[in-house]
Amino acid sequence: MKSNLTIFANFYIDNEERLLRMKDSLESMKGILFERYVVNVRGSFANQAVDYLKCNIKPLFVYSLESKNGWFFDTSKLLHLIKTPYVLIWMEDHICMSPETINDVVSDMKKSQADILTYTFWQNGRFLKRYSKIDQIDIGTISWFEHTVYLQKKFKLNSYLIAYPSIIKRNLFEKIINYGNEGTWSKFTPFNFEKLPNDIKWLPLKRANPKRELFASIDDAHGDKIDTSLQGRGLYPKRLGRQSYAIPKNSSYLNMFKTLIRFTLRHIFNKD
């Protein structure tokens, strides 16, 4: 059976825990029908990750590109390897909860010609409330609507227009990558892939929403008071505390941290 899906990743594996999570994530995705995996691995554990992927995925196109030009540039070098209508952007710290449903979701997205679907942070169903005021068309495993500038302004939607953990049309994925790195994040991270609610130049989009939980984060509660991550639900071991590289290069938190370090050093070296 021909698949309409490429699974893509350009992730950073820099310790044993991230490597273990990548392995568990890959294992959870075994039921997904795919045409190929296209993967770039960075970080100090890249070699171990690449060896594991080579032993467990076929067909696989795997690289370890990490140029001074950054994540978007390196990803652009892999675009020619994506041949399918849709791309699933794989995050190594998310576990697939229903791989067979993914196949039906991709099929329904193709039938409706949907541009994008966010596949994670279900939050016990609260995910669906984001667009609950908007009329949507049901088709199998998804619902969809034309996400226009008018709807964005009318309902003051505050979720990302484009989220990184998505199943996305290949041509939209390529457009974002070729547009390049724009925003507050370091060029060595993928975070500027995501488009904020006020970045309306990316509209209109035909947006699909899943009817059930497809993936779940291992340790990210997504700002919720109730921890709906897998660790919060007791479904994944807590071997290591949460680590995140999602700190903007111009972040006030980062500046605050630098100020604290400078203050501490002055206190130490000026002490009588």
C-alpha positions as CSV (number, residue, x, y, z in Angstrom):
1,M,0.0,0.0,0.0
2,K,1.5,3.4,-1.1
3,S,1.9,5.8,1.8
4,N,1.2,9.6,1.6
5,L,3.5,10.3,4.6
6,T,7.2,11.0,5.1
7,I,8.4,11.1,8.7
8,F,10.9,13.9,9.1
9,A,13.1,14.9,12.0
10,N,16.0,17.2,12.7
11,F,16.6,16.8,16.4
12,Y,19.3,17.2,19.0
13,I,20.3,14.2,21.0
14,D,22.9,15.2,23.6
15,N,22.5,12.8,26.5
16,E,21.5,9.2,27.4
17,E,18.0,10.3,28.4
18,R,17.2,11.9,25.1
19,L,18.5,8.9,23.3
20,L,16.2,6.6,25.3
21,R,13.3,8.8,24.6
22,M,14.0,8.8,20.9
23,K,14.1,5.0,21.0
24,D,10.8,4.8,22.9
25,S,9.2,7.3,20.6
26,L,10.3,5.3,17.5
27,E,8.9,2.1,19.0
28,S,5.5,3.7,19.6
29,M,5.3,4.8,16.0
30,K,5.8,1.3,14.5
31,G,2.2,1.0,13.3
32,I,2.4,4.2,11.2
33,L,2.5,3.6,7.4
34,F,5.3,5.7,5.9
35,E,7.0,6.1,2.6
36,R,10.4,6.9,4.3
37,Y,12.1,8.5,7.2
38,V,14.2,11.6,6.6
39,V,16.2,12.3,9.7
40,N,19.0,14.6,10.7
41,V,20.6,14.1,14.1
42,R,22.7,16.6,16.0
43,G,24.4,16.6,19.4
44,S,27.0,14.6,21.3
45,F,24.9,11.4,21.1
46,A,24.3,11.7,17.3
47,N,26.4,8.7,16.4
48,Q,24.6,6.4,18.8
49,A,21.2,7.7,17.6
50,V,22.2,7.2,13.9
51,D,23.4,3.6,14.5
52,Y,20.1,2.8,16.3
53,L,18.0,4.4,13.5
54,K,19.8,2.5,10.8
55,C,19.1,-0.8,12.6
56,N,15.4,-0.1,13.1
57,I,14.1,1.9,10.1
58,K,13.8,1.1,6.4
59,P,13.8,3.0,4.2
60,L,15.8,5.6,6.0
61,F,17.8,8.7,4.9
62,V,19.8,9.8,7.8
63,Y,22.4,12.6,8.2
64,S,24.3,14.5,10.9
65,L,24.4,18.0,9.4
66,E,25.2,20.8,11.8
67,S,26.6,23.7,9.8
68,K,27.3,27.3,11.0
69,N,24.3,28.4,8.9
70,G,21.8,26.8,11.3
71,W,18.8,24.5,11.5
72,F,16.8,26.0,8.6
73,F,19.7,25.9,6.2
74,D,20.6,22.3,7.1
75,T,16.9,21.2,6.8
76,S,16.7,22.9,3.4
77,K,19.4,20.4,2.2
78,L,17.0,17.5,2.9
79,L,13.8,18.8,1.2
80,H,14.5,17.0,-2.0
81,L,14.2,13.7,-0.2
82,I,10.5,14.3,0.7
83,K,8.3,13.0,-2.0
84,T,4.9,12.5,-0.3
85,P,2.0,14.9,0.0
86,Y,2.3,15.1,3.8
87,V,5.1,15.2,6.4
88,L,4.9,14.2,10.0
89,I,7.5,16.3,12.0
90,W,8.8,13.8,14.5
91,M,9.7,15.0,18.0
92,E,11.7,12.5,20.0
93,D,10.1,13.3,23.3
94,H,6.6,12.6,22.2
95,I,5.0,9.1,22.3
96,C,2.4,8.0,19.7
97,M,-0.7,6.9,21.5
98,S,-2.6,5.5,18.4
99,P,-0.3,4.7,15.4
100,E,-3.1,3.1,13.4
101,T,-5.3,6.2,13.8
102,I,-2.4,8.3,12.3
103,N,-2.9,6.4,9.0
104,D,-6.6,7.2,8.9
105,V,-5.8,10.9,9.8
106,V,-3.4,11.3,6.9
107,S,-5.9,9.7,4.6
108,D,-8.7,12.0,5.8
109,M,-6.3,15.0,5.5
110,K,-5.6,14.1,1.9
111,K,-9.3,13.7,1.1
112,S,-10.0,17.2,2.5
113,Q,-6.8,18.7,1.2
114,A,-6.0,20.0,4.7
115,D,-2.8,22.0,5.1
116,I,-1.9,21.2,8.7
117,L,-2.9,19.3,11.9
118,T,-1.3,19.7,15.3
119,Y,-0.9,16.1,16.6
120,T,-0.1,16.5,20.3
121,F,-0.9,18.4,23.6
122,W,-4.4,16.9,23.6
123,Q,-4.8,17.9,27.3
124,N,-7.6,15.5,28.1
125,G,-9.6,16.9,25.2
126,R,-9.2,20.6,26.0
127,F,-7.2,20.8,22.7
128,L,-10.6,20.9,20.9
129,K,-11.8,24.0,22.8
130,R,-9.3,26.1,20.8
131,Y,-11.7,26.1,17.8
132,S,-15.0,25.2,19.4
133,K,-16.7,28.4,18.3
134,I,-15.9,27.8,14.6
135,D,-18.1,25.7,12.3
136,Q,-16.1,22.7,11.1
137,I,-16.6,19.9,8.6
138,D,-16.4,16.4,9.9
139,I,-14.7,13.7,7.9
140,G,-13.7,10.4,9.5
141,T,-11.0,11.0,12.1
142,I,-10.7,14.7,11.7
143,S,-12.7,17.9,11.4
144,W,-11.5,20.9,9.3
145,F,-12.2,24.5,8.5
146,E,-10.7,27.3,6.4
147,H,-8.6,29.3,8.9
148,T,-8.8,32.8,7.5
149,V,-7.6,36.2,8.7
150,Y,-11.3,37.1,9.3
151,L,-11.8,34.2,11.7
152,Q,-8.5,34.8,13.4
153,K,-9.5,38.4,14.2
154,K,-13.1,37.7,14.9
155,F,-12.5,34.9,17.5
156,K,-9.1,36.2,18.7
157,L,-7.6,32.7,18.5
158,N,-4.5,32.6,20.6
159,S,-2.9,29.3,19.5
160,Y,0.0,29.0,17.1
161,L,-1.0,29.4,13.5
162,I,1.7,26.8,12.7
163,A,2.9,24.5,15.4
164,Y,6.1,22.4,15.1
165,P,4.6,19.1,16.1
166,S,2.4,18.8,13.1
167,I,1.3,16.7,10.1
168,I,1.7,19.2,7.4
169,K,1.4,19.4,3.6
170,R,4.8,19.1,1.9
171,N,4.5,22.3,0.0
172,L,3.7,24.3,3.2
173,F,6.6,22.6,5.0
174,E,9.0,23.6,2.2
175,K,7.6,27.1,2.1
176,I,8.3,27.6,5.8
177,I,11.8,26.1,5.5
178,N,12.7,28.2,2.5
179,Y,11.3,31.3,4.1
180,G,14.1,30.9,6.6
181,N,14.8,31.7,10.2
182,E,12.8,34.7,11.4
183,G,12.2,35.5,15.1
184,T,13.7,35.6,18.5
185,W,15.1,32.1,18.7
186,S,18.7,30.9,17.9
187,K,19.2,29.9,14.3
188,F,20.5,26.5,15.6
189,T,17.1,25.6,16.9
190,P,13.8,24.8,15.0
191,F,11.6,27.1,17.2
192,N,11.2,29.8,14.6
193,F,9.3,27.2,12.5
194,E,6.3,28.0,14.7
195,K,4.2,31.0,13.7
196,L,2.5,33.2,16.3
197,P,-1.2,34.1,16.3
198,N,-0.5,37.6,15.0
199,D,1.7,36.3,12.1
200,I,-1.3,36.4,9.7
201,K,0.7,36.4,6.5
202,W,0.6,32.6,6.8
203,L,-3.2,32.6,6.5
204,P,-5.4,31.3,5.1
205,L,-4.8,27.7,6.0
206,K,-7.1,24.7,5.8
207,R,-6.8,23.5,9.4
208,A,-7.6,19.9,10.5
209,N,-8.1,18.8,14.1
210,P,-8.0,15.2,15.3
211,K,-10.9,13.7,17.2
212,R,-8.8,11.8,19.6
213,E,-5.3,11.9,21.2
214,L,-2.6,11.0,18.7
215,F,0.6,11.8,20.5
216,A,1.5,12.8,24.1
217,S,4.5,14.6,25.5
218,I,6.7,12.7,27.9
219,D,7.3,15.6,30.3
220,D,5.7,18.8,29.0
221,A,2.4,19.8,30.7
222,H,2.1,22.7,28.2
223,G,1.4,25.2,30.9
224,D,-1.5,23.3,32.3
225,K,-2.4,23.2,36.0
226,I,-3.2,19.5,35.6
227,D,-0.1,17.7,34.3
228,T,-1.4,15.8,31.3
229,S,2.1,14.7,30.1
230,L,2.9,11.0,30.2
231,Q,5.0,11.4,33.3
232,G,2.2,13.4,34.9
233,R,-0.2,10.6,34.2
234,G,2.3,8.0,35.6
235,L,2.7,6.4,32.1
236,Y,6.4,7.1,31.6
237,P,9.3,6.8,34.1
238,K,10.9,10.0,35.6
239,R,14.6,9.2,35.1
240,L,15.5,12.8,34.6
241,G,13.9,16.2,35.3
242,R,12.5,18.2,32.4
243,Q,15.1,19.8,30.1
244,S,14.3,22.4,27.5
245,Y,16.3,24.3,24.9
246,A,13.3,26.6,24.2
247,I,14.9,29.8,25.5
248,P,14.9,32.6,23.0
249,K,18.2,34.3,22.3
250,N,16.7,37.6,23.4
251,S,14.6,36.1,26.2
252,S,14.0,38.2,29.3
253,Y,14.5,35.1,31.3
254,L,17.9,34.6,29.7
255,N,18.9,38.2,30.3
256,M,17.8,37.9,33.9
257,F,19.9,34.8,34.3
258,K,22.9,36.5,32.9
259,T,22.4,39.4,35.3
260,L,22.2,37.1,38.2
261,I,25.5,35.3,37.2
262,R,27.3,38.7,36.8
263,F,26.0,39.8,40.2
264,T,27.1,36.5,41.8
265,L,30.6,36.7,40.3
266,R,31.1,40.3,41.4
267,H,30.0,39.3,44.9
268,I,32.5,36.4,45.0
269,F,35.5,38.3,43.6
270,N,35.0,41.6,45.4
271,K,34.5,39.9,48.8
272,D,37.0,41.0,51.5
